[in-house]
């Protein structure tokens, strides 16, 4: 966890805006613009971080007229 936090800080300082947030537990969410995604993934792989999931923004919240159950 600390290694990834320091890596993200280094990337932000040297290359492009990237940030992290932590949920409860050892999971870190890294946030960057899509134009920097390939470079971020390369940096992670170069630092032997290979277990990750890439997420993208969704369409957002919306009201629906049907009941879920």
N, CA, C and O atoms as CSV, one atom per row, in Angstrom:
chain,resi,resn,atom,element,x,y,z
A,1,UNK,N,N,0.825,-1.187,0.000
A,1,UNK,CA,C,0.000,0.000,0.000
A,1,UNK,C,C,0.872,1.254,0.000
A,1,UNK,O,O,0.660,2.165,-0.800
A,2,UNK,N,N,1.832,1.294,0.882
A,2,UNK,CA,C,2.724,2.457,0.968
A,2,UNK,C,C,3.524,2.610,-0.324
A,2,UNK,O,O,3.733,3.726,-0.800
A,3,UNK,N,N,3.970,1.494,-0.886
A,3,UNK,CA,C,4.740,1.534,-2.142
A,3,UNK,C,C,3.916,2.196,-3.249
A,3,UNK,O,O,4.428,3.037,-3.987
A,4,UNK,N,N,2.659,1.822,-3.361
A,4,UNK,CA,C,1.800,2.386,-4.403
A,4,UNK,C,C,1.539,3.862,-4.133
A,4,UNK,O,O,1.549,4.669,-5.063
A,5,UNK,N,N,1.310,4.223,-2.890
A,5,UNK,CA,C,1.082,5.629,-2.550
A,5,UNK,C,C,2.282,6.479,-2.952
A,5,UNK,O,O,2.118,7.550,-3.536
A,6,UNK,N,N,3.486,6.008,-2.642
A,6,UNK,CA,C,4.700,6.746,-2.994
A,6,UNK,C,C,4.902,6.800,-4.507
A,6,UNK,O,O,5.347,7.816,-5.041
A,7,UNK,N,N,4.576,5.710,-5.193
A,7,UNK,CA,C,4.694,5.687,-6.647
A,7,UNK,C,C,3.759,6.714,-7.282
A,7,UNK,O,O,4.165,7.445,-8.185
A,8,UNK,N,N,2.526,6.773,-6.822
A,8,UNK,CA,C,1.561,7.738,-7.360
A,8,UNK,C,C,2.047,9.168,-7.122
A,8,UNK,O,O,1.924,10.018,-8.003
A,9,UNK,N,N,2.589,9.432,-5.955
A,9,UNK,CA,C,3.126,10.759,-5.669
A,9,UNK,C,C,4.283,11.096,-6.604
A,9,UNK,O,O,4.404,12.229,-7.071
A,10,UNK,N,N,5.122,10.119,-6.871
A,10,UNK,CA,C,6.255,10.320,-7.779
A,10,UNK,C,C,5.766,10.586,-9.202
A,10,UNK,O,O,6.268,11.487,-9.875
A,11,UNK,N,N,4.792,9.807,-9.658
A,11,UNK,CA,C,4.248,10.004,-11.008
A,11,UNK,C,C,3.645,11.402,-11.118
A,11,UNK,O,O,3.861,12.098,-12.110
A,12,UNK,N,N,2.882,11.816,-10.092
A,12,UNK,CA,C,2.252,13.133,-10.112
A,12,UNK,C,C,3.300,14.243,-10.160
A,12,UNK,O,O,3.132,15.235,-10.869
A,13,UNK,N,N,4.363,14.070,-9.412
A,13,UNK,CA,C,5.411,15.093,-9.343
A,13,UNK,C,C,6.211,15.177,-10.647
A,13,UNK,O,O,6.614,16.266,-11.055
A,14,UNK,N,N,6.440,14.044,-11.297
A,14,UNK,CA,C,7.352,14.000,-12.445
A,14,UNK,C,C,6.674,13.955,-13.814
A,14,UNK,O,O,7.263,14.400,-14.800
A,15,UNK,N,N,5.446,13.427,-13.898
A,15,UNK,CA,C,4.900,13.146,-15.218
A,15,UNK,C,C,3.534,13.784,-15.482
A,15,UNK,O,O,3.424,14.652,-16.348
A,16,UNK,N,N,2.510,13.380,-14.765
A,16,UNK,CA,C,1.155,13.850,-15.050
A,16,UNK,C,C,0.302,13.764,-13.795
A,16,UNK,O,O,0.638,13.035,-12.862
A,17,UNK,N,N,-0.801,14.503,-13.768
A,17,UNK,CA,C,-1.672,14.477,-12.586
A,17,UNK,C,C,-2.259,13.088,-12.347
A,17,UNK,O,O,-2.931,12.529,-13.214
A,18,UNK,N,N,-2.004,12.557,-11.200
A,18,UNK,CA,C,-2.583,11.281,-10.777
A,18,UNK,C,C,-2.704,11.305,-9.259
A,18,UNK,O,O,-1.863,11.872,-8.562
A,19,UNK,N,N,-3.759,10.682,-8.764
A,19,UNK,CA,C,-4.068,10.757,-7.336
A,19,UNK,C,C,-4.517,9.390,-6.849
A,19,UNK,O,O,-4.854,8.518,-7.649
A,20,UNK,N,N,-4.520,9.208,-5.549
A,20,UNK,CA,C,-4.999,7.951,-4.990
A,20,UNK,C,C,-5.988,8.229,-3.877
A,20,UNK,O,O,-5.977,9.294,-3.260
A,21,UNK,N,N,-6.835,7.257,-3.636
A,21,UNK,CA,C,-7.731,7.262,-2.495
A,21,UNK,C,C,-7.766,5.841,-1.962
A,21,UNK,O,O,-7.538,4.891,-2.711
A,22,UNK,N,N,-8.046,5.688,-0.688
A,22,UNK,CA,C,-8.019,4.373,-0.063
A,22,UNK,C,C,-9.363,4.104,0.585
A,22,UNK,O,O,-9.876,4.939,1.330
A,23,UNK,N,N,-9.940,2.934,0.305
A,23,UNK,CA,C,-11.158,2.537,0.999
A,23,UNK,C,C,-10.755,1.774,2.256
A,23,UNK,O,O,-9.574,1.729,2.600
A,24,UNK,N,N,-11.699,1.190,2.928
A,24,UNK,CA,C,-11.340,0.419,4.121
A,24,UNK,C,C,-10.602,-0.842,3.685
A,24,UNK,O,O,-11.126,-1.639,2.907
A,25,UNK,N,N,-9.426,-1.012,4.173
A,25,UNK,CA,C,-8.626,-2.155,3.785
A,25,UNK,C,C,-7.456,-1.744,2.923
A,25,UNK,O,O,-7.140,-0.558,2.825
A,26,UNK,N,N,-6.813,-2.706,2.299
A,26,UNK,CA,C,-5.582,-2.429,1.560
A,26,UNK,C,C,-5.807,-2.004,0.103
A,26,UNK,O,O,-4.855,-1.982,-0.677
A,27,UNK,N,N,-7.023,-1.673,-0.272
A,27,UNK,CA,C,-7.317,-1.351,-1.670
A,27,UNK,C,C,-7.086,0.130,-1.943
A,27,UNK,O,O,-7.602,0.996,-1.235
A,28,UNK,N,N,-6.306,0.403,-2.974
A,28,UNK,CA,C,-6.028,1.777,-3.377
A,28,UNK,C,C,-6.689,2.024,-4.727
A,28,UNK,O,O,-6.565,1.213,-5.645
A,29,UNK,N,N,-7.383,3.134,-4.841
A,29,UNK,CA,C,-7.951,3.555,-6.124
A,29,UNK,C,C,-7.061,4.680,-6.648
A,29,UNK,O,O,-6.823,5.671,-5.958
A,30,UNK,N,N,-6.578,4.513,-7.870
A,30,UNK,CA,C,-5.730,5.519,-8.501
A,30,UNK,C,C,-6.563,6.228,-9.551
A,30,UNK,O,O,-7.246,5.590,-10.352
A,31,UNK,N,N,-6.504,7.540,-9.541
A,31,UNK,CA,C,-7.321,8.350,-10.440
A,31,UNK,C,C,-6.405,9.129,-11.369
A,31,UNK,O,O,-5.467,9.795,-10.932
A,32,UNK,N,N,-6.701,9.029,-12.679
A,32,UNK,CA,C,-5.972,9.826,-13.665
A,32,UNK,C,C,-6.887,10.075,-14.860
A,32,UNK,O,O,-7.937,9.445,-14.991
A,33,UNK,N,N,-6.484,10.987,-15.719
A,33,UNK,CA,C,-7.235,11.234,-16.948
A,33,UNK,C,C,-6.995,10.074,-17.912
A,33,UNK,O,O,-5.944,9.433,-17.888
A,34,UNK,N,N,-7.987,9.819,-18.754
A,34,UNK,CA,C,-7.884,8.683,-19.680
A,34,UNK,C,C,-6.687,8.815,-20.613
A,34,UNK,O,O,-6.089,7.813,-21.005
A,35,UNK,N,N,-6.337,10.043,-20.969
A,35,UNK,CA,C,-5.190,10.242,-21.869
A,35,UNK,C,C,-3.870,9.777,-21.237
A,35,UNK,O,O,-2.892,9.552,-21.951
A,36,UNK,N,N,-3.834,9.632,-19.916
A,36,UNK,CA,C,-2.623,9.192,-19.217
A,36,UNK,C,C,-2.688,7.741,-18.758
A,36,UNK,O,O,-1.760,7.257,-18.110
A,37,UNK,N,N,-3.768,7.044,-19.085
A,37,UNK,CA,C,-3.965,5.683,-18.588
A,37,UNK,C,C,-2.860,4.730,-19.025
A,37,UNK,O,O,-2.352,3.969,-18.201
A,38,UNK,N,N,-2.478,4.752,-20.291
A,38,UNK,CA,C,-1.427,3.836,-20.766
A,38,UNK,C,C,-0.112,4.079,-20.026
A,38,UNK,O,O,0.585,3.132,-19.660
A,39,UNK,N,N,0.218,5.330,-19.812
A,39,UNK,CA,C,1.456,5.645,-19.081
A,39,UNK,C,C,1.366,5.204,-17.629
A,39,UNK,O,O,2.352,4.725,-17.068
A,40,UNK,N,N,0.199,5.357,-17.014
A,40,UNK,CA,C,0.022,4.910,-15.638
A,40,UNK,C,C,0.190,3.400,-15.542
A,40,UNK,O,O,0.904,2.912,-14.666
A,41,UNK,N,N,-0.460,2.657,-16.430
A,41,UNK,CA,C,-0.356,1.194,-16.413
A,41,UNK,C,C,1.075,0.747,-16.636
A,41,UNK,O,O,1.534,-0.208,-16.010
A,42,UNK,N,N,1.784,1.431,-17.527
A,42,UNK,CA,C,3.195,1.093,-17.764
A,42,UNK,C,C,4.018,1.317,-16.490
A,42,UNK,O,O,4.850,0.485,-16.130
A,43,UNK,N,N,3.785,2.429,-15.822
A,43,UNK,CA,C,4.503,2.702,-14.569
A,43,UNK,C,C,4.200,1.651,-13.514
A,43,UNK,O,O,5.100,1.220,-12.793
A,44,UNK,N,N,2.955,1.237,-13.415
A,44,UNK,CA,C,2.592,0.202,-12.440
A,44,UNK,C,C,3.299,-1.109,-12.765
A,44,UNK,O,O,3.886,-1.739,-11.886
A,45,UNK,N,N,3.242,-1.516,-14.034
A,45,UNK,CA,C,3.882,-2.774,-14.443
A,45,UNK,C,C,5.400,-2.713,-14.261
A,45,UNK,O,O,6.019,-3.691,-13.843
A,46,UNK,N,N,5.991,-1.567,-14.576
A,46,UNK,CA,C,7.441,-1.401,-14.406
A,46,UNK,C,C,7.849,-1.537,-12.940
A,46,UNK,O,O,8.989,-1.890,-12.635
A,47,UNK,N,N,6.922,-1.258,-12.050
A,47,UNK,CA,C,7.193,-1.361,-10.608
A,47,UNK,C,C,6.625,-2.646,-10.015
A,47,UNK,O,O,6.403,-2.748,-8.809
A,48,UNK,N,N,6.395,-3.628,-10.894
A,48,UNK,CA,C,5.947,-4.966,-10.493
A,48,UNK,C,C,4.595,-4.972,-9.784
A,48,UNK,O,O,4.344,-5.809,-8.917
A,49,UNK,N,N,3.731,-4.038,-10.158
A,49,UNK,CA,C,2.354,-4.015,-9.665
A,49,UNK,C,C,1.492,-4.508,-10.816
A,49,UNK,O,O,1.296,-3.803,-11.806
A,50,UNK,N,N,0.983,-5.717,-10.678
A,50,UNK,CA,C,0.287,-6.349,-11.802
A,50,UNK,C,C,-1.161,-6.702,-11.504
A,50,UNK,O,O,-1.888,-7.122,-12.404
A,51,UNK,N,N,-1.586,-6.542,-10.286
A,51,UNK,CA,C,-2.955,-6.911,-9.931
A,51,UNK,C,C,-3.788,-5.640,-9.809
A,51,UNK,O,O,-3.807,-5.002,-8.756
A,52,UNK,N,N,-4.473,-5.276,-10.884
A,52,UNK,CA,C,-5.283,-4.067,-10.867
A,52,UNK,C,C,-6.492,-4.218,-11.781
A,52,UNK,O,O,-6.524,-5.081,-12.658
A,53,UNK,N,N,-7.471,-3.375,-11.561
A,53,UNK,CA,C,-8.703,-3.330,-12.358
A,53,UNK,C,C,-8.849,-1.904,-12.868
A,53,UNK,O,O,-8.715,-0.955,-12.096
A,54,UNK,N,N,-9.121,-1.743,-14.151
A,54,UNK,CA,C,-9.324,-0.420,-14.733
A,54,UNK,C,C,-10.826,-0.151,-14.791
A,54,UNK,O,O,-11.585,-0.934,-15.363
A,55,UNK,N,N,-11.242,0.956,-14.197
A,55,UNK,CA,C,-12.639,1.397,-14.240
A,55,UNK,C,C,-12.719,2.731,-14.955
A,55,UNK,O,O,-11.761,3.504,-14.963
A,56,UNK,N,N,-13.857,2.991,-15.549
A,56,UNK,CA,C,-14.100,4.272,-16.220
A,56,UNK,C,C,-15.404,4.850,-15.706
A,56,UNK,O,O,-16.236,4.119,-15.167
A,57,UNK,N,N,-15.592,6.150,-15.864
A,57,UNK,CA,C,-16.833,6.765,-15.393
A,57,UNK,C,C,-18.055,6.128,-16.045
A,57,UNK,O,O,-18.025,5.725,-17.208
A,58,UNK,N,N,-19.099,6.051,-15.288
A,58,UNK,CA,C,-20.357,5.503,-15.791
A,58,UNK,C,C,-21.232,6.650,-16.302
A,58,UNK,O,O,-20.799,7.800,-16.370
A,59,UNK,N,N,-22.451,6.312,-16.653
A,59,UNK,CA,C,-23.369,7.340,-17.135
A,59,UNK,C,C,-23.903,8.197,-15.998
A,59,UNK,O,O,-24.511,9.239,-16.244
A,60,UNK,N,N,-23.686,7.777,-14.763
A,60,UNK,CA,C,-24.115,8.551,-13.610
A,60,UNK,C,C,-25.467,8.104,-13.085
A,60,UNK,O,O,-26.094,7.193,-13.625
A,61,UNK,N,N,-25.897,8.756,-12.031
A,61,UNK,CA,C,-27.175,8.418,-11.408
A,61,UNK,C,C,-28.331,8.922,-12.267
A,61,UNK,O,O,-28.217,9.931,-12.964
A,62,UNK,N,N,-29.437,8.202,-12.202
A,62,UNK,CA,C,-30.629,8.640,-12.942
A,62,UNK,C,C,-31.863,8.098,-12.223
A,62,UNK,O,O,-31.789,7.113,-11.490
A,63,UNK,N,N,-32.973,8.748,-12.444
A,63,UNK,CA,C,-34.241,8.296,-11.891
A,63,UNK,C,C,-34.855,7.260,-12.817
A,63,UNK,O,O,-34.770,7.381,-14.040
A,64,UNK,N,N,-35.468,6.249,-12.236
A,64,UNK,CA,C,-36.162,5.236,-13.039
A,64,UNK,C,C,-37.605,5.142,-12.549
A,64,UNK,O,O,-37.901,5.479,-11.403
A,65,UNK,N,N,-38.491,4.686,-13.414
A,65,UNK,CA,C,-39.908,4.569,-13.072
A,65,UNK,C,C,-40.300,3.175,-12.633
A,65,UNK,O,O,-41.430,2.966,-12.190
A,66,UNK,N,N,-39.397,2.216,-12.745
A,66,UNK,CA,C,-39.731,0.846,-12.379
A,66,UNK,C,C,-39.109,0.489,-11.046
A,66,UNK,O,O,-38.058,1.009,-10.673
A,67,UNK,N,N,-39.775,-0.409,-10.334
A,67,UNK,CA,C,-39.277,-0.850,-9.044
A,67,UNK,C,C,-38.193,-1.902,-9.263
A,67,UNK,O,O,-38.274,-2.682,-10.212
A,68,UNK,N,N,-37.200,-1.932,-8.414
A,68,UNK,CA,C,-36.081,-2.861,-8.593
A,68,UNK,C,C,-36.403,-4.277,-8.162
A,68,UNK,O,O,-35.698,-5.201,-8.568
A,69,UNK,N,N,-37.444,-4.496,-7.352
A,69,UNK,CA,C,-37.727,-5.823,-6.838
A,69,UNK,C,C,-39.069,-6.325,-7.272
A,69,UNK,O,O,-39.457,-7.439,-6.916
